[in-house]
Amino acid sequence: MNDDKTPQVPRWAILTIVTLAASLAAVLAGILTRWDGASLAGAVRNGGAAFVAAAGVLLAMAAFLGGSRS
């Protein structure tokens, strides 16, 4: 039972925020890579890598901050 008055954020909201932030990082990485002169395939690959990295870090932070505080 949650005795403190801290409101709980639903998991779907956290996953939505993580997905949007990781998608923004992926789009920016892809645009900057393409702008730097890379091929379209290279830009998509770098954007995908940026999405995976950002999502991993953000999910790890969410798990750490949302864990048990006992």
C-alpha positions, 0 to 999 in steps of 0.5 A, a space after each residue: 500500500 502506498 502510504 505517502 502522498 506521492 502520486 503514481 504515474 501510470 506505466 503507459 504514460 512513462 512508456 509514451 514519454 520514453 518512446 517520444 523522447 527516443 523517437 526525437 533523438 532518432 529523428 535528430 540523429 538521422 537528420 544530422 547524419 544525412 546532413 553530414 553527407 551520409 547515405 540514406 541507409 547510413 542515416 536510418 541506421 544511425 537513427 535506429 541506433 540512437 533510438 535503441 540507445 535513448 530508449 535503453 537509457 530512459 527505461 533504465 532511469 525509469 526503472 531506477 526512479 520508479 523502484 521500491 523506496 523502502 
